[in-house]
Every structure is written in structure tokens, then in C-alpha cells.
Amino acid sequence: MSDNESVDLVAELKGFVESVQGMESADRAPAFTTFFSLSRIESIADQWQENEFQFEALLTQLGSIRGMGTRVRELTQTIKRAQRRARQQQQQDVLQQLGMTNTFNESLPDYLTEGFPSLLIPNGFDVDLGGVYTLQPNFDDGTVTREKIATAPMIITQRGRDTETGHMQIEVAWVEPPGPGKGRPKWRTHTVERSVLFDSRKIVSLIDYGAPVTSITAADTIRWLTAYEDVNQHKIPLTNGANRLGWQRDGSFLLPDGHIKLDKHQELKLFPMEGMDPIMKSLRTGGTWEGWLEVVELLRDHPLAMLSIYSSVASVLQHIVRCQNYAVDWSNETSSGKTTSLRVAASVWGYPADDDDEGFIYSWDSTKVWVERAAGFLHSVPLILDETKRVKNKQHVADVLYDFCSGKGRGRGTLQGIDKVNTWNTVLLSTGEQRLTSFTQDGGVRARVLALQGAPISGPAQTARVVADTVRGRLYAHYGHLGRRVVKYLVYHKDSWADFRTAFETRRDSYAGITNTAVGGRLAAYVASLDLAQAVCETLGVPSPTRDPIEFLIQAVRDGANDADRARDAFVAAASWATMNRHRFWGSRAASANGTPGNGWAGRWDDSKPEWDEICIEPHALQNILDRYGYIFDEVVPRWGARDWLHVTTRGVTRSKRIDGIPTPCVCLRRDVYEELMTAERPDVETANVAEAQLDLIEERVSYSDSSWSALARGEE
């Protein structure tokens, strides 16, 4: 379109509007497409500022015609985008003519750019210590003014791609002004998902970390970072990374202070999940390896405290031996050394404080979401939670324990879809005045807990207090060494992982005989992992305890098997209640002379007949009975059916019984099962007096020197 023709655009548009008004509806759309060619749209955009009132009026008139509203709205948006592109190009042309190109090294002092490559500033922007600016050219006099969009320099320093998910993380850096009298400004860095950095609603979250961005400047900041990344694509490092600790797919192990790997492994950089900075800071080393070993010498007479070391080390063995998540719980009265045990466990990996923002011990009253995210980030490193009594709502403990044992977080919706689901394979270490299993009625979860009874720091109160205080003081000076030595040992012996699994399975099968229950068999696997962890520790020079802690673990298995078999206890409780309340059952001799109970009947029980073989309880009545004793109907009754403890029909757990002449579904408890359970003796073994069969198990533990383990034991880190 020529310049002369562009002058008549208003007239052309007016004529088109008048012609459309006289058209048939079917002809309007083709005419619209023909008239608004790309060249005519660009011409209208060029002339818009001069004829804005006329264009607006005519397009409004055109949009009021039937069938034209949506097309006109889309057209208007297209014109405005063309306007913006034209203005930007015009600005770029002026800036280019003025030579407004630069590099960071020219704009900022050298000490501020140390460690960063020479990075280009995109055209249209400028940067100095005062902030980031857009350059606005004055077309009349050829000058340029600067409009501040950030109060401090802000750049992208590194990009990382998660090797598991493919997600891109961005490390962004900004200059943080120093406090009064504190010297030069410093660069601060923070890593976020790419979607956070380039979304105006999300980027403002960086405010909490001190970044120079606000809700007002968010859009301009994103425009700056987008342009900056574009011109520096070839200079900003792009590395492989991971957003969680522990074992990686290639068999390497990632910690905040290093990537433990073989030469064949690619280097990985850690891009931590949002909010994991405290954990990052806590997982560090302090003091010396020898200093930490001196602390262990103080604990050798305290096997429950030594188990905290093995529990902490066992977390990294989970992946190798393919063991499920489980919890180790120290429960006892206050001032018995429980928290000291957790400090010992924490010292395997990092700073063992429970009263410091940078300590590796966390509280049970942490939110469920935080625990899930922390477990996902730790991944192969233990999660340590102290003192269940801090939790006001007991259900919170049950929920956290259930989620942890599942090994998988909950998917949550985001504006972009479904958030990444966290997974982990590790060990939970816990303390409290009451057993961790007392917070849940879920038999499956209870079977994932090794509950250790007794004072971790034993002996007279005064002596135990001195030991605990001494251990705490020395641990604050020496920590973090064992975990890294264990990981190096395992990484360098990856070819022998099959031998580790064999050693684990041998121990698991041996301990499975402690109790003849499914729960006992599951707990035996956890004992085996701790046994294996002890072997690894002693291979690396950790002093062995003077008393074998396996005694306490065997007791924990037996206690756990008994405690977890809630189906058995619930069956006995329900049948015992019926025995004591015979008068509430139809057909019972205790009901009445004719076998009719009064109000509040519970079911049918023909105990007046010598051959009676069942107690039939109406489901709602049974649910109330179970509730009274702290059991859940849907949890235990199906297990009764699975164990053949009920008289049932072909489907379900009920059987129809005639009550007052009406067929009524009932849960029918077998008499012979009840009598067998009542006469059977439940295991009751003192911790310090292990049964002879169990002592045999201890003596028959695989001899490390006489097995394939010896080859591993001779290896050095």
C-alpha cells in the first residue's frame, strides 16, 4: 500500500463498514477476511496514533453488526500487537544508532562480576549498581532517558535440567546492598523452576529472598530477564542437575556439599526444591572424623543409642537392598536420652541440633505438606522428627506416619496442571513419651514401626545426664563424616551391591522366625537392614557396642507383631463383650425365659444349644462395640474373613440370621476360633531376658569374616 493510499485508510474503512451493513450474513465473513489483509492491518497500526478517534469509532460500528463482534475484537488485538512491535523496533533502531550496547564487565565493578562470564546487556536496557533500567529514546532530540524497573542488578547465572523429570531450573542472582558498615555489596542467588521466573504471578515469591522485584515491576522484570537470557544463551552455563538428594539414576549420590560419583558419572548440580534451604545448610561437616569416633566411644555401653547410628546409616541401604520405608521409634519418659539419640543419628549426616535453624533435627509439629516435601528432598537421607508430644492433634502423627510409609507424596493441582509427586526410600527416626504405634490404628502402618523401649542412655540418672551432656557438646563440634564415608564406600563398591542384597536377605530370613506372623516377617526385614548397617559401620572403623543391640531389635519385632495384630485383639474384644452381655442376644439363655432380649439387642446367639458354634452380631452393633475398644470395623472385620474366623456366605463378611422372624445380616464369629485365641499364650519376653531360641539367632548371625562379606570388609573408602 502506497503512502498516498494510507492517507485514505479512514475513508476506506468507512466505506467497508457501510458495505457490510448492506450484505447478507453469509457474505460478511469472506468480505472481512479479504478487506483486512496483513498489509492493510500494518498500515492501520502505523496510522493509528494519528487517526485513533476515527478508527475506534468505525471499528465499534463494525463490531455492532451481526456476526462481526468476535472478528473485530480479534482484529483490535492484532492491531495493538503490531503497534507494540513497531514501537519496539523503532526504539531498537534509535538505540542502535546511538551505540547503546554494553557488557556487565563494563557496567559493574570487577569484584561484583567475579565468577560470572562477560555477559551482554540486551539492547533497550542498562544496568548499574543502582538497578536495571529500560532505555526510552526521545525521537525529537535523539536523547535517551532511563526508567528504573529494578532496584538492584538481577541476572540469570546458571541453568540446570533435571535428569529425571526434564524440568528446567534457573539460578537467578541479584546484588544485595550491604548493611551499614558491612562492606561491599554481594551477589545473592536462588534457584527456582523456570515457570516461576517467567510468570508475573509467581516471580514475586522471590521478594521473600530479598530479590529486587515487586508486583508492580514483575512484568518489566520478566521482560528484562527474557531479553537477557536471549542474548546470553551461549554464555549462561547449562548443566545436568537434580532437585533432590541421595541416590541418582546413574548410581551416584548427591549431597549439598558434593556429588559422590565414579569417573564415568556425569557431574550433577543440586537445584533444591523450594523451601529446602534449612536442610541444605544443616547437611554439612564439622570438626574431624577422629573427634566423632571419640563420641561413639562414650556410647558403646548404650546399645539403644548405638542403634541411632545404624538407623541413620540404614537409610542409604534401602535403595540397594530394596527395603520398604519404615520408622525407628525411641519412646520413654522425659530426660531418658531420646533426643540425645536423635542428635547422634543426625550427626551421621550434618549439624545435630534440635534448637537451631540450621540443625538437622525437626519437630513432629511440622506441617504435613512440609514433611512430605522434606522427605521427597531428602529421598535417601533419614528424616528425623523429635517429640510427638508437641503435636496437639494425634491424627496429625497418624497422617504423617501413613504418608511417610507409603513412600509417595500426594499430587496437588497447580495453575499449570498436576504438581510433581515426591517419592522417597528412607528411614524415619522418631522420639516421644508414648509409642509411635499408639497414634494409629492402621495395622499396615503399625507394622512399619520398630518401637524401641527403654532409656537410650541407661544407668543411674546422674551418670546418664553427664553422658548425654558430654555427647551433645562434642557432637556440636564433630559431625557429618560417617554418612559421607558410607556413601563413598557404597558408590565405590557398586559392583558388589548384589552381595549386599544377599547379605540382607540372609539376615531377613533368619529374623523372620522370631514370630510366626506376617507382621513379624515384615519387621524382620527392618532388623536385617539395621544389622547390615552395623556391619558397614564397623567395616569403616566405627567401634562396636559392648552389648549386641540385636536383643532390643528382636524384642521390638515381638512387640510389634503383637501390637500390629489388631485383628486378633479386636476379635477377642468383640467376643468377650458378647460373653459379658449375653442378655442382649436373641436365643441366649441369659436373654429371657423365651430367649427374647430387651431393647438394644446386639444379635443372635444360640448358646442354649449344646452344639452352638457362633456368636452372630448385627453389623451396626459390632461397629459400636469395636469403636468402644478403639478398633475400626472396616480395618479388622475383613481380616477376620480372610483368616477364616467367620461363618460367611459366598460373598462379604456377613451371614443372614433370623432374628424375631426377620432375616437379618450378621457378622458371625466362630466359637472355636474364640476359644483357641483365648487359650493361646501371647509372647511376653523381657528385653533383658531374651528367649533361648532368640539367643540362638544372635549366635547364628552371619559371620562377616567367613562370608562373601569379608571381601567387602577389606575394601577402603
C-alpha positions in Angstrom: 0.0 0.0 0.0 1.5 3.4 -1.0 1.8 6.4 1.2 -1.0 8.2 -0.7 -3.3 5.2 -0.2 -2.5 5.1 3.5 -3.9 8.6 3.9 -7.3 7.3 2.8 -7.4 4.4 5.2 -10.2 6.1 7.3 -12.3 6.6 4.2 -11.7 3.0 3.0 -12.7 1.6 6.4 -15.8 3.8 6.5 -16.8 2.6 3.0 -16.2 -1.1 4.1 -18.4 -0.6 7.2 -21.3 0.8 5.1 -20.9 -2.1 2.5 -21.1 -4.7 5.3 -24.3 -3.2 6.6 -26.0 -4.0 3.3 -24.6 -7.5 2.9 -26.3 -10.9 3.5 -25.0 -12.5 6.7 -23.2 -15.3 4.7 -21.2 -12.8 2.7 -19.8 -10.7 5.7 -17.1 -13.1 6.9 -15.4 -13.6 3.5 -15.6 -9.8 2.8 -14.0 -9.1 6.2 -11.1 -11.5 5.5 -10.5 -10.0 2.1 -10.5 -6.4 3.3 -8.3 -6.8 6.4 -5.2 -8.1 4.6 -1.9 -8.2 6.5 -0.6 -5.1 4.7 -3.8 -3.1 5.5 -3.6 -4.2 9.2 0.0 -3.0 9.4 -0.9 0.3 7.7 -3.8 0.9 10.2 -1.3 0.2 13.0 1.1 2.7 11.6 -1.6 5.4 11.2 -3.4 4.6 14.5 -1.9 7.3 16.6 -2.9 10.0 14.1 -6.4 8.8 13.5 -7.2 6.9 16.7 -10.7 8.5 17.3 -11.9 7.7 13.7 -10.5 4.1 13.8 -12.1 3.4 17.2 -15.5 4.7 16.1 -15.6 2.8 12.9 -14.4 -0.5 14.4 -17.0 -0.1 17.2 -19.7 0.4 14.5 -18.4 -2.6 12.6 -18.4 -4.8 15.7 -22.1 -4.0 16.3 -23.0 -5.7 13.1 -24.3 -9.2 13.5 -21.5 -11.8 13.2 -18.7 -9.2 13.3 -18.2 -8.7 17.1 -15.6 -11.5 17.7 -13.8 -10.8 14.5 -13.4 -7.1 15.4 -12.2 -7.8 18.9 -9.5 -10.2 17.5 -8.6 -7.6 14.9 -8.2 -4.9 17.5 -5.8 -7.1 19.5 -3.8 -7.8 16.3 -3.5 -4.1 15.6 -2.3 -3.3 19.1 0.3 -6.1 18.9 1.5 -4.7 15.6 1.7 -1.3 17.2 3.9 -2.6 20.1 6.2 -4.4 17.6 6.6 -1.2 15.6 7.4 0.9 18.6 10.0 -1.6 19.9 11.6 -1.8 16.5 11.7 2.0 16.3 13.3 2.1 19.8 15.9 -0.5 18.8 16.8 1.4 15.7 17.4 4.6 17.6 19.3 2.8 20.3 21.4 1.0 17.8 22.2 4.3 16.1 23.3 5.7 19.5 25.5 2.7 20.1 23.6 1.7 23.3 25.2 -1.8 23.7 27.2 -2.9 26.7 28.5 -5.7 28.8 28.3 -6.4 32.6 32.1 -6.1 32.9 31.8 -2.5 31.6 28.8 -1.6 33.7 29.7 -3.2 37.1 32.9 -3.3 39.2 35.0 -6.4 38.6 34.6 -7.7 42.1 30.9 -7.9 41.6 31.1 -9.9 38.5 33.8 -12.3 39.8 32.8 -15.9 38.8 30.4 -14.8 36.1 31.3 -14.7 32.4 31.3 -11.5 30.4 27.5 -11.1 29.9 25.8 -8.9 27.4 23.2 -6.4 28.3 20.3 -6.6 25.7 19.5 -3.6 23.6 17.0 -1.3 25.2 18.3 -1.9 28.8 21.0 -0.6 31.0 22.4 -1.9 34.3 24.5 -0.3 37.1 24.8 -0.7 40.9 21.6 1.2 41.3 19.4 -1.3 39.4 18.1 -2.3 36.0 16.7 0.3 33.6 14.8 0.5 30.3 16.1 3.0 27.8 13.5 5.3 26.3 14.7 7.2 23.2 13.5 10.8 22.5 12.8 10.9 18.8 12.8 14.6 18.7 16.3 15.4 20.1 17.9 12.0 19.9 18.5 11.6 23.6 17.8 8.6 25.8 16.2 8.5 29.3 16.5 5.6 31.7 13.4 4.3 33.6 14.3 2.1 36.6 12.5 -1.3 36.7 14.6 -3.0 39.4 16.3 -1.5 42.4 19.4 -3.8 42.0 21.1 -5.7 39.3 19.4 -9.0 38.6 20.7 -11.7 36.2 20.5 -15.4 35.3 23.7 -17.1 36.2 23.0 -20.8 35.6 20.5 -23.2 34.1 20.0 -26.8 35.0 18.0 -29.7 33.6 16.7 -32.3 36.0 18.0 -35.7 34.7 14.9 -37.5 36.0 12.0 -35.1 35.1 13.4 -32.9 32.3 12.3 -29.9 34.3 14.4 -26.8 33.9 15.7 -24.9 36.9 17.1 -21.4 36.8 19.7 -19.9 39.2 19.0 -16.2 39.4 21.3 -13.7 41.1 20.9 -10.2 42.3 23.1 -7.6 44.1 22.2 -7.3 47.7 23.2 -4.0 49.3 25.3 -4.4 52.5 24.1 -3.3 55.9 25.6 -0.2 57.5 29.3 -0.6 57.8 29.4 -4.1 56.3 31.5 -3.5 53.3 30.7 -4.1 49.6 27.5 -5.4 48.1 27.3 -9.1 47.4 25.6 -11.3 44.9 22.8 -13.5 46.3 21.5 -16.5 44.4 18.3 -18.5 44.4 17.2 -21.4 42.3 13.6 -21.7 41.0 11.7 -23.7 38.4 11.7 -21.9 35.1 7.9 -21.5 35.3 8.4 -19.4 38.4 10.9 -17.0 36.9 8.8 -16.2 33.9 5.4 -15.9 35.4 4.4 -12.5 36.8 2.2 -14.1 39.4 5.0 -16.3 40.7 8.1 -14.3 40.3 7.0 -12.1 43.2 7.7 -15.0 45.5 11.4 -14.0 45.2 10.6 -11.0 47.4 10.9 -13.2 50.4 14.5 -14.0 49.5 15.4 -10.3 49.0 15.2 -10.1 45.2 14.5 -6.7 43.7 11.1 -7.5 42.2 7.6 -6.3 43.2 4.1 -6.9 41.9 4.3 -3.5 40.2 7.7 -4.3 38.4 7.1 -8.0 37.8 6.1 -7.7 34.1 9.1 -5.4 33.4 11.5 -7.7 35.3 10.3 -10.7 33.3 10.8 -8.7 30.1 14.4 -7.8 31.2 15.2 -11.4 32.1 13.7 -12.8 28.8 15.8 -10.4 26.7 18.9 -11.0 28.9 18.6 -14.8 28.5 18.0 -14.5 24.8 21.3 -12.6 24.1 23.3 -14.7 26.5 22.1 -18.2 25.5 25.7 -19.2 24.6 27.2 -17.9 27.8 24.9 -18.9 30.6 26.0 -22.4 31.7 23.6 -25.3 31.1 24.2 -28.3 33.4 22.6 -31.6 34.3 21.1 -31.4 37.7 18.7 -32.9 40.3 16.3 -31.4 42.7 16.6 -34.0 45.4 19.4 -35.6 47.5 20.5 -39.1 47.7 20.8 -41.8 45.1 20.6 -40.8 41.4 19.8 -43.0 38.4 23.4 -43.5 37.5 24.4 -44.8 40.9 25.9 -41.6 42.2 24.9 -39.8 45.4 24.2 -36.1 45.7 24.6 -34.0 48.9 24.5 -30.2 49.3 28.3 -30.1 49.6 29.2 -32.5 46.9 28.4 -35.1 44.3 29.9 -38.5 45.2 30.5 -40.4 42.0 32.7 -42.5 39.9 34.7 -41.0 37.0 32.2 -42.4 34.5 29.3 -40.4 36.0 28.3 -37.0 34.7 28.7 -34.1 37.1 25.3 -33.1 38.6 24.4 -29.8 40.3 21.8 -29.7 43.0 18.9 -27.4 42.3 17.0 -27.8 45.6 13.2 -27.7 45.9 11.6 -24.5 47.1 11.9 -24.0 50.8 14.6 -26.6 51.4 17.4 -24.1 52.3 17.4 -25.0 56.1 18.0 -28.7 55.2 20.7 -27.6 52.7 22.5 -25.7 55.4 22.2 -28.4 58.0 23.8 -31.2 55.9 27.4 -30.3 56.3 30.5 -31.4 58.1 32.3 -30.0 61.2 35.3 -31.0 63.2 37.0 -34.2 62.5 36.3 -37.9 61.9 38.5 -38.8 64.8 36.7 -36.4 67.1 33.4 -38.0 66.2 34.7 -41.5 66.9 35.6 -40.4 70.4 32.0 -39.5 70.9 31.0 -43.0 69.8 33.4 -44.5 72.4 31.2 -42.8 75.0 28.1 -44.6 73.7 29.4 -48.2 73.4 27.7 -49.2 76.6 24.4 -47.9 75.4 23.1 -50.1 72.6 19.8 -48.2 72.0 21.9 -45.1 71.4 24.2 -47.0 69.0 21.1 -48.1 67.1 20.5 -44.5 66.2 23.8 -44.6 64.2 22.8 -47.8 62.4 19.3 -46.4 61.8 20.7 -43.3 60.2 23.1 -45.3 58.0 20.4 -47.8 57.0 18.6 -45.0 55.1 21.1 -45.2 52.3 21.0 -49.0 52.2 17.2 -49.0 51.5 17.7 -48.4 47.8 20.4 -51.1 47.5 18.7 -53.9 49.4 15.2 -52.9 48.1 13.7 -52.5 51.6 10.4 -50.5 52.2 10.3 -47.3 54.2 10.0 -47.8 57.9 10.3 -45.9 61.2 12.5 -46.5 64.2 10.9 -45.1 67.4 12.5 -44.4 70.8 9.8 -44.0 73.3 10.3 -43.4 77.0 9.8 -40.8 79.7 11.3 -37.4 79.6 15.1 -37.0 80.3 16.0 -40.5 79.2 18.3 -39.7 76.4 15.8 -39.9 73.5 16.7 -36.5 71.9 20.4 -37.3 72.5 19.9 -40.4 70.4 18.4 -38.3 67.6 21.4 -35.9 67.9 23.7 -38.9 67.4 21.7 -40.0 64.3 21.7 -36.5 62.9 25.5 -36.2 63.4 25.9 -39.0 60.8 24.9 -36.5 58.1 25.0 -33.0 59.4 24.7 -30.5 62.3 23.0 -32.3 65.1 21.0 -29.6 66.7 17.3 -29.5 67.5 17.1 -25.9 68.7 18.8 -24.2 65.7 17.5 -23.1 62.3 20.4 -24.9 60.7 20.1 -28.2 62.7 19.2 -31.5 61.1 16.5 -32.4 63.7 13.0 -31.3 63.1 9.8 -31.3 65.1 6.8 -33.5 64.9 4.6 -30.4 64.8 5.9 -29.6 61.3 3.1 -29.4 58.7 2.2 -32.5 56.7 3.0 -30.7 53.5 6.4 -29.7 54.8 7.2 -33.3 55.9 6.2 -34.6 52.5 8.4 -32.1 50.7 11.3 -32.7 53.1 11.0 -36.5 52.7 11.0 -36.0 48.9 14.0 -33.8 49.0 16.0 -36.0 51.4 15.0 -39.0 49.3 17.7 -41.4 50.6 18.8 -39.5 53.7 16.9 -40.1 57.0 14.0 -37.9 58.2 14.4 -37.1 61.9 11.4 -35.8 63.9 11.6 -35.2 67.6 8.9 -35.5 70.3 5.4 -36.5 69.3 4.0 -34.8 72.5 4.5 -31.4 70.7 1.6 -32.3 68.4 -1.8 -31.2 69.7 -3.8 -33.3 67.3 -2.9 -37.0 67.4 -4.3 -37.6 64.0 -1.5 -35.4 62.6 1.0 -38.0 63.7 -1.0 -40.8 62.2 -1.4 -39.0 58.9 2.3 -38.1 58.7 3.3 -41.7 59.6 0.9 -43.1 57.0 2.2 -40.8 54.2 5.8 -41.5 55.1 5.4 -45.2 55.0 3.7 -45.0 51.6 6.9 -43.5 50.1 5.0 -41.2 47.9 3.5 -37.8 48.2 0.1 -36.6 47.1 -0.4 -35.0 43.7 -1.6 -31.4 44.0 -3.3 -29.3 41.4 -1.5 -26.1 40.2 -2.3 -23.5 37.6 -0.2 -25.5 35.2 -1.8 -28.9 35.9 -0.6 -31.5 38.4 2.4 -30.8 40.6 5.3 -33.2 40.6 4.7 -36.1 43.1 7.5 -36.6 45.6 8.9 -40.0 46.3 11.4 -41.3 48.8 13.0 -44.5 50.1 14.5 -43.9 53.5 14.0 -44.3 57.3 12.1 -42.1 59.7 13.7 -41.6 63.2 11.3 -40.5 65.9 11.0 -39.9 69.6 8.2 -39.5 72.1 6.9 -40.3 75.5 4.4 -42.8 74.0 5.0 -45.4 71.3 4.6 -44.1 67.8 2.2 -47.0 67.1 -0.2 -45.7 69.7 -1.2 -42.8 67.3 -2.6 -45.0 64.5 -5.0 -47.9 64.3 -3.8 -48.8 60.8 -2.3 -52.3 61.1 -0.2 -51.9 57.9 1.4 -48.7 59.2 1.9 -50.1 62.7 3.8 -53.0 61.1 6.3 -50.4 59.6 7.5 -49.3 63.1 10.3 -50.7 65.1 9.4 -49.5 68.6 12.4 -49.5 70.9 11.6 -49.5 74.6 13.9 -48.3 77.4 16.2 -45.4 78.1 18.7 -44.9 75.2 21.2 -43.5 77.7 21.0 -46.1 80.5 22.4 -46.2 84.0 21.9 -44.0 87.1 20.2 -40.7 86.4 23.2 -38.5 87.3 25.6 -40.6 85.2 23.2 -40.7 82.2 22.8 -37.0 82.4 26.6 -36.5 82.4 27.0 -38.8 79.4 24.2 -37.1 77.5 25.6 -33.6 78.1 29.1 -34.6 77.1 27.9 -36.3 74.0 25.8 -33.3 73.0 28.7 -30.9 73.5 31.1 -32.9 71.5 28.6 -33.7 68.7 28.2 -30.0 68.1 31.9 -29.8 67.3 32.3 -33.1 65.3 29.6 -34.2 62.8 28.7 -35.2 59.2 31.7 -37.5 58.5 30.2 -41.0 58.7 27.4 -40.6 56.2 29.8 -39.4 53.5 32.2 -42.2 54.2 29.4 -44.8 54.0 28.2 -43.3 50.7 31.7 -43.3 49.2 32.2 -46.9 50.3 28.9 -47.9 48.6 29.5 -45.9 45.4 33.0 -47.4 45.0 31.6 -50.9 45.7 28.6 -50.7 43.3 29.7 -53.8 41.6 29.2 -55.7 44.9 25.6 -54.4 45.5 24.3 -57.9 44.7 26.4 -59.2 47.7 24.8 -56.6 49.9 21.3 -57.8 48.9 22.3 -61.4 49.5 23.6 -60.5 53.0 20.4 -58.6 53.7 18.1 -61.4 52.5 20.1 -64.0 54.6 19.6 -61.9 57.7 15.9 -61.2 56.9 15.1 -64.8 56.5 16.8 -65.6 59.8 14.9 -63.0 61.8 11.6 -63.9 60.2 11.4 -66.8 62.6 11.2 -64.6 65.6 7.4 -64.7 65.3 5.3 -66.8 63.0 3.3 -63.9 61.8 3.2 -61.8 58.6 3.9 -58.7 60.7 6.9 -60.3 62.3 8.2 -61.2 58.9 7.9 -57.6 57.7 9.6 -56.2 60.8 12.4 -58.8 60.3 13.4 -57.0 57.1 13.9 -53.8 59.0 16.0 -55.6 61.6 18.1 -57.1 58.8 18.7 -53.6 57.3 19.9 -52.3 60.7 22.1 -55.4 61.1 23.6 -54.7 57.7 24.1 -51.1 58.6 26.0 -52.1 61.7 28.3 -54.3 59.6 29.0 -51.4 57.2 29.7 -49.1 60.1 32.2 -51.5 61.7 33.8 -52.1 58.4 34.6 -48.4 58.2 36.0 -48.3 61.7 33.0 -47.4 63.9 33.6 -49.0 67.4 31.2 -51.9 68.1 28.8 -51.7 71.1 29.7 -53.7 74.2 26.2 -55.3 74.2 24.6 -56.6 71.0 21.7 -54.3 70.1 20.0 -57.1 68.2 18.5 -58.2 71.5 16.5 -55.0 71.6 15.5 -55.3 67.9 14.2 -58.8 68.5 12.1 -57.6 71.3 10.8 -54.8 69.1 9.8 -57.4 66.5 7.9 -59.4 69.0 6.3 -56.4 70.5 5.5 -55.1 67.0 4.0 -58.4 65.9 1.8 -58.5 68.9 0.8 -54.8 68.7 0.2 -54.8 65.0 -2.1 -57.9 65.1 -5.1 -55.7 65.9 -7.4 -58.1 64.1 -6.7 -60.7 66.7 -7.2 -58.4 69.6 -10.4 -56.9 68.1 -11.8 -60.4 67.6 -11.2 -61.3 71.2 -12.5 -58.0 72.4 -15.8 -58.3 70.5 -16.3 -62.0 71.5 -15.5 -61.1 75.2 -18.0 -58.3 75.1 -20.7 -60.6 73.8 -19.9 -63.1 76.6 -20.4 -60.4 79.2 -23.6 -59.2 77.5 -25.4 -62.4 76.7 -28.7 -60.9 77.7 -28.6 -58.7 74.6 -28.7 -61.6 72.2 -31.7 -63.4 70.7 -31.6 -67.1 71.6 -29.3 -66.7 74.6 -30.1 -68.3 77.9 -29.4 -65.0 79.5 -31.9 -63.0 77.4 -35.1 -64.2 79.0 -37.1 -67.3 79.6 -38.1 -67.4 75.9 -34.8 -66.1 74.5 -36.1 -62.6 73.7 -33.8 -59.7 74.8 -35.0 -56.4 75.8 -34.3 -53.1 74.0 -30.8 -52.6 72.5 -30.4 -56.2 71.2 -27.0 -56.9 69.6 -27.6 -60.0 67.5 -28.3 -63.8 67.8 -26.5 -66.3 69.9 -28.0 -69.8 70.5 -25.8 -70.7 73.4 -28.7 -72.6 74.9 -27.9 -75.3 72.4 -25.0 -77.6 73.3 -23.8 -77.5 69.7 -23.7 -73.7 69.4 -20.7 -72.7 67.2 -21.0 -69.0 66.6 -21.8 -65.5 68.0 -23.8 -63.5 65.5 -23.5 -59.7 65.9 -25.6 -57.2 63.9 -23.1 -55.0 61.9 -24.1 -51.7 63.5 -23.9 -53.1 66.9 -20.5 -54.6 66.2 -19.3 -51.3 64.9 -20.3 -49.7 68.2 -18.5 -52.4 70.1 -15.3 -52.0 68.1 -15.5 -48.2 68.4 -15.7 -48.6 72.2 -12.4 -50.6 72.2 -10.6 -48.4 69.7 -10.8 -50.5 66.6 -12.1 -49.7 63.1 -14.7 -52.0 61.7 -13.5 -51.7 58.1 -10.0 -52.4 59.2 -10.4 -55.6 61.3 -13.6 -57.4 60.1 -12.3 -58.0 56.6 -9.2 -59.6 58.1 -11.4 -61.9 60.2 -13.0 -63.1 57.0 -9.6 -63.5 55.3 -8.4 -65.6 58.2 -11.5 -67.8 58.1 -12.6 -66.7 61.6 -16.1 -66.1 60.5 -19.0 -68.1 59.2 -19.9 -66.3 56.0 -21.8 -66.7 52.8 -20.1 -66.8 49.4 -19.8 -63.0 49.4 -18.9 -60.5 52.1 -18.4 -60.9 55.8 -22.0 -61.3 56.9 -24.4 -64.2 57.1 -28.2 -63.9 57.2 -29.7 -65.0 60.6 -33.4 -65.0 61.5 -34.0 -62.5 64.4 -37.5 -62.1 65.7 -38.7 -63.8 62.5 -36.9 -61.4 60.2 -33.8 -62.4 58.1 -31.0 -60.1 59.4 -27.4 -59.8 58.1 -24.9 -60.6 61.0 -21.2 -61.0 61.4 -20.8 -64.5 62.8 -17.8 -65.1 65.0 -16.6 -68.7 65.1 -16.7 -70.2 68.6 -13.7 -72.5 68.1 -11.5 -69.6 66.9 -12.5 -67.5 70.0 -11.7 -70.4 72.4 -8.4 -71.0 70.6 -7.3 -67.4 70.8 -8.4 -67.1 74.5 -6.3 -70.1 75.5 -3.3 -69.3 73.4 -0.5 -67.6 75.2 0.7 -64.3 73.9 4.5 -63.8 73.8 5.8 -61.9 76.8 9.6 -61.7 76.9 11.6 -59.3 79.0 14.0 -57.1 77.0 16.9 -58.2 79.1 15.9 -61.9 79.1 15.7 -63.0 75.5 14.3 -66.4 74.9 16.8 -69.2 74.2 15.6 -69.6 70.6 16.3 -65.9 70.1 19.7 -66.2 71.7 20.4 -68.9 69.1 19.6 -66.4 66.4 22.0 -63.9 67.7 24.8 -66.5 67.9 24.0 -67.7 64.3 24.2 -64.2 62.8 26.2 -64.4 59.6 29.9 -64.2 60.4 31.3 -61.4 58.3 34.8 -62.9 58.3 33.5 -66.2 56.9 31.3 -65.0 54.1 31.4 -63.0 50.9 31.2 -60.0 53.1 34.9 -60.4 54.0 35.9 -59.2 50.6 33.9 -56.1 51.0 35.1 -55.6 54.5 38.7 -55.4 53.3 37.8 -52.5 51.0 38.8 -49.0 51.9 36.8 -45.9 51.1 
